[in-house]
């Protein structure tokens, strides 16, 4: 895929379906798809994404999962964040189209676009998840918020409310 990073050689669609984690292929994949192209990513390592080995999930995807009854939704969110993080390194961002969790794998379909200002705003999508150990209720706490005064934008750490 690295040979197809040049603008004239990019693919319209890329389907990553490795056995295990797609994390080692994400960097070259987001560079090798055209603007508006589709990236389809499958991950069969749901045990890692669902919290059985949080240290492995952090090493592969840059996130720490929690054990929760909604672990497959969390797995999809972790995979989407990882794809977006790789895209942001190149001034690109993703637009999720479809995400599914079936049996032993998760699969995400995203459109990859270019735009440094939109890629910069991706940080506002990050949040910590707080989960009640009794009722399994959960809530999100955004990490960063964007404030705009006149035509100036500023990113500030969000104050935590517990």
Phi and psi in degrees as a GROMACS rama.xvg file:
@    title "Ramachandran Plot"
@    xaxis  label "Phi"
@    yaxis  label "Psi"
@TYPE xy
-60.3329  -26.2181  UNK-2
-70.3616  -15.5008  UNK-3
-106.447  23.7637  UNK-4
-78.4888  -23.6661  UNK-5
-63.9747  144.559  UNK-6
-54.8795  -39.5586  UNK-7
-74.6607  -15.1489  UNK-8
-109.818  6.83031  UNK-9
-70.5395  152.901  UNK-10
-88.2089  154.427  UNK-11
-80.8117  -30.406  UNK-12
-147.786  141.149  UNK-13
-131.067  131.943  UNK-14
-114.682  108.406  UNK-15
-95.042  114.337  UNK-16
-138.206  64.2326  UNK-17
-79.1861  165.55  UNK-18
-83.32  108.19  UNK-19
108.05  -136.298  UNK-20
-89.092  136.124  UNK-21
-87.3904  2.25226  UNK-22
-57.9454  -34.4184  UNK-23
-74.356  -13.4922  UNK-24
-101.664  -10.8901  UNK-25
-64.2086  -39.9802  UNK-26
-60.3007  -50.6503  UNK-27
-71.9069  -29.8636  UNK-28
-66.7908  -44.3308  UNK-29
-69.4034  -21.904  UNK-30
-84.295  -21.5743  UNK-31
-99.5432  2.92456  UNK-32
-106.772  141.695  UNK-33
-69.1876  165.099  UNK-34
-62.1071  127.445  UNK-35
84.6452  2.03497  UNK-36
-76.8181  164.136  UNK-37
-103.13  134.462  UNK-38
-118.532  122.39  UNK-39
-111.492  122.303  UNK-40
-125.553  126.621  UNK-41
-114.192  138.242  UNK-42
-127.761  122.37  UNK-43
-99.0889  3.38742  UNK-44
-95.3878  57.9796  UNK-45
-66.3158  -24.8024  UNK-46
-60.544  -40.7016  UNK-47
-68.6267  -47.2554  UNK-48
-68.0279  -24.4482  UNK-49
-94.0991  5.88606  UNK-50
103.3  6.46134  UNK-51
-69.1757  -34.5404  UNK-52
-134.661  83.1746  UNK-53
-60.3742  -31.4084  UNK-54
-67.2985  -37.1443  UNK-55
-68.0004  -38.1189  UNK-56
-64.0855  -41.0201  UNK-57
-64.1548  -42.8904  UNK-58
-65.0541  -37.2733  UNK-59
-87.2216  -40.2253  UNK-60
-117.985  -9.19066  UNK-61
76.5785  18.8944  UNK-62
-136.598  156.696  UNK-63
-114.155  115.319  UNK-64
-79.4183  160.056  UNK-65
-113.437  147.94  UNK-66
-75.9764  120.484  UNK-67
-157.27  157.002  UNK-68
-67.1371  -19.1932  UNK-69
-99.6799  33.1056  UNK-70
-61.6826  -30.0985  UNK-71
-72.3206  -34.1204  UNK-72
-66.46  -41.9188  UNK-73
-62.3718  -39.1349  UNK-74
-59.889  -42.7645  UNK-75
-63.4073  -41.7382  UNK-76
-64.2424  -39.3658  UNK-77
-65.0148  -44.1645  UNK-78
-63.5116  -44.0943  UNK-79
-61.9713  -41.0898  UNK-80
-63.7351  -38.8345  UNK-81
-66.223  -43.3409  UNK-82
-61.9843  -45.6012  UNK-83
-62.4774  -39.653  UNK-84
-62.1217  -43.6458  UNK-85
-64.8091  -40.1796  UNK-86
-65.7508  -39.444  UNK-87
-61.2994  -28.6202  UNK-88
-63.4858  -19.3328  UNK-89
-117.431  22.4874  UNK-90
68.0436  29.0064  UNK-91
-120.529  165.067  UNK-92
-146.273  166.863  UNK-93
-115.898  153.616  UNK-94
-123.692  108.431  UNK-95
-62.4105  135.809  UNK-96
-106.379  -48.7932  UNK-97
-153.603  137.658  UNK-98
-134.368  130.796  UNK-99
-135.146  149.863  UNK-100
-122.139  115.493  UNK-101
-130.819  126.322  UNK-102
50.7511  -107.934  UNK-103
-107.881  13.4472  UNK-104
-142.449  161.288  UNK-105
-120.075  147.703  UNK-106
-140.238  132.593  UNK-107
-123.895  136.727  UNK-108
-113.835  121.061  UNK-109
-132.551  151.884  UNK-110
-99.2967  133.938  UNK-111
-103.475  127.652  UNK-112
-126.405  161.136  UNK-113
-107.924  145.507  UNK-114
160.107  105.117  UNK-115
-61.6457  -38.4318  UNK-116
-69.3067  -38.1868  UNK-117
-70.9067  -38.7138  UNK-118
-61.7971  -38.02  UNK-119
-63.5107  -34.5773  UNK-120
-72.0344  -11.3685  UNK-121
-58.9803  -26.8177  UNK-122
-62.9561  -24.484  UNK-123
-73.3673  -8.81111  UNK-124
-87.4529  -7.79123  UNK-125
-81.3516  142.148  UNK-126
-155.118  155.397  UNK-127
-88.348  148.557  UNK-128
-107.014  127.643  UNK-129
-108.793  130.222  UNK-130
-126.998  135.348  UNK-131
-77.0078  129.129  UNK-132
-74.7047  -16.2616  UNK-133
-87.7111  -57.5615  UNK-134
-100.718  -3.19327  UNK-135
66.3918  13.9257  UNK-136
-69.4433  144.738  UNK-137
-134.36  157.478  UNK-138
-144  157.485  UNK-139
-104.947  141.785  UNK-140
-123.207  103.291  UNK-141
-57.9475  143.07  UNK-142
-83.4678  -38.5366  UNK-143
-132.663  144.068  UNK-144
-124.005  150.56  UNK-145
-104.937  127.31  UNK-146
-115.447  140.631  UNK-147
-123.835  121.431  UNK-148
-118.264  119.445  UNK-149
56.7176  -108.422  UNK-150
-116.375  10.3454  UNK-151
-100.375  131.641  UNK-152
-108.109  144.589  UNK-153
-140.834  140.237  UNK-154
-105.58  126.873  UNK-155
-127.822  143.232  UNK-156
-59.277  137.497  UNK-157
-77.8279  140.813  UNK-158
-77.5957  134.273  UNK-159
-80.8978  133.349  UNK-160
-118.953  114.138  UNK-161
